């Protein structure tokens, strides 16, 4: 085996689908337990559960009948939160929208990411297909959530040659004898 390390490279990403959800971003609701029964239940009327259903519907509309992908995907999530007018002066609101202040309020970034379970079976066949995800929370003029899904293209790197015979054939291809 060679002592040379393979240089890391950025994967080639192809846009697959983009979703836009107007309204305040919601995190995935936490399952609740009842005291008299050892059962978990989801409140289907909670804002998070309603948001998850709307997200699934928006994904179905954006896919427009296409089959879910079975290839690796990268996800970029942008959650825009409305600037609170009561706690920000006018100049602070403008600065927040310009990106000078960070959002440090609920929902947590991981709960925003968990909402994407609604896309399983619609955009990708299994959530194991997600190889990288980025979540950005920022202030915006209008609350919304944008989700971009990219297909990771196959690597252009060649597999290492293992056998001596194949190494000789590979070297012969690189350095022809008639040259």
N, C-alpha and C positions, 0 to 999 in steps of 0.2 A: 504494500500500500504506500502511496506517496506521502511525503512529509508536508506537501503543500496543502494548505487549508483552502476550502472552497469559499470564495468571497461571498458574503451575504448579498442578496439582491432584493429589490422591491418586486413584489408580484405584479403581474399585469392584471388590471382590474377592468372588467367590462360592465357598464351599467346594465342592470337587469330590471329593476322596478323602483319607482319613487312613490311614496305615500305622503299625503298632506292631511293632517287632522286639525281643523280649526277648533278653538276652544282651549281651556287650560289643560296642560298635560297632567295625566293622572297616573299614579303608581298602581301596581297590582295589589288588589285587596288581600289583607292577611286573613287566612282561614281562622274562624272563631270556633271555640269549643263551648258546649253546653255543660252545665254542672251535673245534671241528672243523667246524661248519657255520654259515653266516651266516643262521641262522634264529632267530626269536623264538618262544618257547612260553610257555604259561601252565600253571602247576602247578594242575590242576583240584582237587587235594586241599588246597590251602593254605586257611587259615581265611578269607582274604579272598574267595577264589573260592567257597567254600561259602556264605559270607554273601551274596554276590551272587545265587546261585541261590535261596537262601531268601527274599531280598528280592523277586525276580521272582515267586516263588510267592505270597508274601503280597499282592503287588499284584494278581495274577490273582484271588485270593480276594476282595479288597476291591472290585475292579471288578465282580464278580458278573455277568459277561457283557456289561457295557457296552462300547461301542466306545471306542478311544482318542480323546482330544480333538484337534481340529485348530485349537484356539484358543490364544491366548497364555496362559501359566500363570506363577504365582509360587509358589516353593517355600520352605517353612520347615522346616529340619532341626534337631532337638534331639537331641544325642548325650549321654546320661547315662553317666558313668563311675563305677565303684564307688570309693568313698573307700578309699585304702590304709590298712589298720589298723595296719600296722607303722610307718609314718612320721608318723601323725597321732595326737595324744592325743585323748581322748574329746571334750573341748570343741572341739578343732580339727575333728573329724569333723562335729560338729553345725554349726559355723560354715561348713564347706565345703558341706554340703548346703543351708544357708540362702543360699548364694551369695556368701559373703565371701571365698572363695579361688577363683581361676580355674584351669582345667585347662590345663596346658601340656605335654601328653605326646602321644605318637603315638597314633593316626594324625593327620596334618595335616588341617586343615579341607578343603583341596582334594581330598585323597584320599577323604574322606567324601563329598564332592559327586560325585566321579567314580563312586562306587558307583551313583548314580542312573541311569547308563547302562542298568542292568538294567530300568528302567521304560519305556524306549523301545519302542514297539510294544504296550505294555500300558496305560499311563496316558495317554501322549501319542504321537502318530504319528511325531514327529521331535523330537530334542532342541533343534532351533532354536526350538521353541515356548516354551522357558524364557526369560522376559524379565527375571526377577529371582530371586535365590536368597539365602537367609540361612542360615548355619550357626552354631549355638550349641553350644559344648562346655561342659559343666558337671558338677559332682559330684552324684551321686545315691545314694540308698540301694540301688537296684537298677540294674545296668547295662542300658541299653536305647537304642533309637533310634526316634524318632518323626518321621514325614515327613508334612507337610500340604501338599496341592496345592490351589491356588486358581485359578479361571478369572478372567481379567481381562475385565471387561465392556467393551463398546464405549464409547468416549468420548461424552460428551454435548455436546462442543464442535461447533459448526457449522464447515464448511469456509469459508474466506474467499471472498467473491464477487469474480470476476476481471473480468468484462466490464462496461462502462458501462451497457448495457441491463439486465443483471441487478441492478446496484447500484440503478438507478432503481426496478425492480420490488420489490427488497427494502425500499427506503426507503418505497415506497407501502404495503407490507404493515405496516410499523412505524408509519407516520404516515398513516392514512387521510384523504382529502380532506374527507369529510363531518364530521369531528370539530370 
